[in-house]
Amino acid sequence: MTTTLKGSFGYFFKYTKDVDSLKCQIYDKLKHTKLFLNEIGDYEKLSKKFDYVVVANGNLSFAEELGIWQGWIRIYVRGAVILGDFDPNRLIMCINKEYFKNGYAYLCPFDRHRAILAAVVSDVKEKEIDRYWAFYIRRKNQEYDNRGIHHDAQ
């Protein structure tokens, strides 16, 4: 079954080293900004010297320490880059409680030959995500032939 929706539904961001990725687009806008990458600094000391300090270490420890973290929902993500024949202008989403409880999955092409297949699952324990991912992959393999070419399920 295929459903087409039109309208403004939010955003998916490309996190790669490609020129059109979110990271590269933001970096291109920074004309006179000092960036220190892959360095550990004392954010308290830096905040006295600079207007803004961005801490992007991939975990919530600093946000918790500063008292600005609010945990509303725990979400786990599993994904893979897959090869095949894709329409780069088409994002495919799957909402199925059997696969993802209150989550979803999507297939988002980077280009004609590479796409990300990802599952986003909420309301599960961390150890359960691997079971949901494996179940989804087994089902998705029925829609792909052994070369990884995508076929829409009808």
C-alpha positions as CSV (number, residue, x, y, z in Angstrom):
1,M,0.0,0.0,0.0
2,T,1.3,3.5,-0.9
3,T,0.0,6.8,0.6
4,T,1.1,10.2,-0.6
5,L,1.0,13.2,1.7
6,K,1.8,16.8,0.7
7,G,2.7,19.7,2.9
8,S,5.3,20.8,5.4
9,F,6.0,17.9,7.8
10,G,9.4,18.8,9.3
11,Y,13.0,18.1,8.3
12,F,15.4,15.3,7.8
13,F,19.1,16.4,7.9
14,K,21.9,15.0,5.9
15,Y,24.9,14.4,8.3
16,T,27.8,13.6,6.0
17,K,30.9,15.3,4.6
18,D,28.9,16.1,1.4
19,V,28.7,19.8,0.4
20,D,24.9,19.8,0.9
21,S,25.0,18.3,4.4
22,L,23.7,20.4,7.3
23,K,27.2,20.6,8.8
24,C,28.8,21.9,5.7
25,Q,26.0,24.4,5.0
26,I,26.3,25.9,8.5
27,Y,30.1,25.9,8.3
28,D,29.9,27.9,5.0
29,K,27.9,30.6,6.9
30,L,30.6,31.1,9.5
31,K,32.8,33.8,8.0
32,H,34.8,35.3,10.9
33,T,34.2,32.6,13.6
34,K,37.0,30.8,15.4
35,L,36.3,27.0,15.5
36,F,38.2,24.6,17.7
37,L,37.3,21.1,16.7
38,N,38.1,17.9,18.6
39,E,39.4,19.8,21.6
40,I,38.4,19.7,25.2
41,G,38.1,23.0,27.0
42,D,36.7,24.4,30.2
43,Y,33.3,25.7,29.1
44,E,33.1,27.9,32.2
45,K,36.4,29.7,31.4
46,L,35.5,29.9,27.7
47,S,32.1,31.5,28.5
48,K,33.8,34.4,30.2
49,K,35.9,35.1,27.1
50,F,33.4,34.4,24.3
51,D,29.7,35.3,23.6
52,Y,28.7,31.7,22.9
53,V,30.2,28.4,23.7
54,V,28.9,25.3,21.9
55,V,29.5,22.0,23.7
56,A,28.7,19.1,21.3
57,N,30.2,16.0,22.8
58,G,27.4,13.7,21.9
59,N,26.1,13.0,25.4
60,L,24.0,14.8,27.9
61,S,26.5,15.2,30.8
62,F,27.2,18.9,30.3
63,A,23.5,19.7,29.9
64,E,22.7,17.8,33.1
65,E,25.6,19.5,34.9
66,L,24.2,23.0,33.8
67,G,20.7,22.0,34.8
68,I,19.3,22.5,31.3
69,W,18.5,18.9,30.4
70,Q,14.9,17.8,30.3
71,G,14.2,14.1,29.5
72,W,10.8,13.6,28.1
73,I,11.2,10.5,26.0
74,R,13.8,7.9,25.4
75,I,14.3,7.0,21.7
76,Y,16.7,4.5,20.2
77,V,17.9,4.5,16.6
78,R,19.4,1.8,14.4
79,G,20.4,2.4,10.9
80,A,22.4,1.3,7.9
81,V,23.7,2.7,4.6
82,I,22.3,0.5,1.9
83,L,23.2,0.3,-1.8
84,G,20.7,0.0,-4.6
85,D,18.7,2.0,-7.2
86,F,16.9,4.9,-5.5
87,D,15.0,8.1,-6.4
88,P,16.9,10.8,-4.5
89,N,13.8,12.9,-4.3
90,R,11.7,10.3,-2.6
91,L,11.7,9.5,1.2
92,I,9.8,6.4,2.2
93,M,8.5,6.2,5.8
94,C,7.0,3.2,7.5
95,I,4.8,3.5,10.6
96,N,4.0,0.1,12.0
97,K,3.4,-0.7,15.7
98,E,4.4,-4.3,15.2
99,Y,7.9,-3.1,14.0
100,F,8.4,0.0,16.0
101,K,5.8,0.4,18.8
102,N,5.3,4.2,18.7
103,G,8.2,4.9,16.4
104,Y,8.9,4.6,12.6
105,A,11.4,3.8,10.0
106,Y,12.5,5.5,6.9
107,L,14.5,5.0,3.7
108,C,16.2,8.3,2.7
109,P,18.4,8.3,-0.4
110,F,21.6,10.3,-0.4
111,D,21.8,9.9,-4.1
112,R,20.7,7.4,-6.8
113,H,22.8,4.6,-5.4
114,R,23.1,5.1,-1.6
115,A,20.4,5.5,1.0
116,I,20.0,5.3,4.8
117,L,17.6,2.8,6.2
118,A,16.8,3.7,9.8
119,A,14.4,2.7,12.6
120,V,13.5,5.1,15.3
121,V,11.9,3.3,18.3
122,S,10.4,4.8,21.5
123,D,8.9,3.3,24.6
124,V,11.3,0.3,24.7
125,K,14.3,-0.6,26.8
126,E,17.7,0.0,25.3
127,K,18.3,-3.8,24.9
128,E,15.1,-4.2,23.0
129,I,16.0,-2.0,20.0
130,D,18.2,-4.7,18.5
131,R,15.3,-7.1,18.5
132,Y,13.0,-4.6,16.8
133,W,15.8,-3.7,14.2
134,A,16.4,-7.4,13.4
135,F,12.7,-8.1,13.0
136,Y,12.4,-5.1,10.6
137,I,15.5,-6.0,8.6
138,R,14.1,-9.6,8.2
139,R,10.9,-8.1,6.8
140,K,12.6,-5.6,4.6
141,N,14.8,-8.3,3.1
142,Q,11.6,-9.7,1.6
143,E,11.4,-6.4,-0.4
144,Y,15.0,-6.4,-1.6
145,D,16.7,-8.9,-3.9
146,N,20.2,-10.2,-3.2
147,R,21.8,-7.3,-5.1
148,G,20.1,-4.7,-2.7
149,I,17.8,-3.2,-5.4
150,H,14.8,-1.7,-3.8
151,H,11.3,-2.8,-4.9
152,D,8.3,-1.0,-3.6
153,A,5.9,-3.3,-1.7
154,Q,2.4,-3.2,-3.2
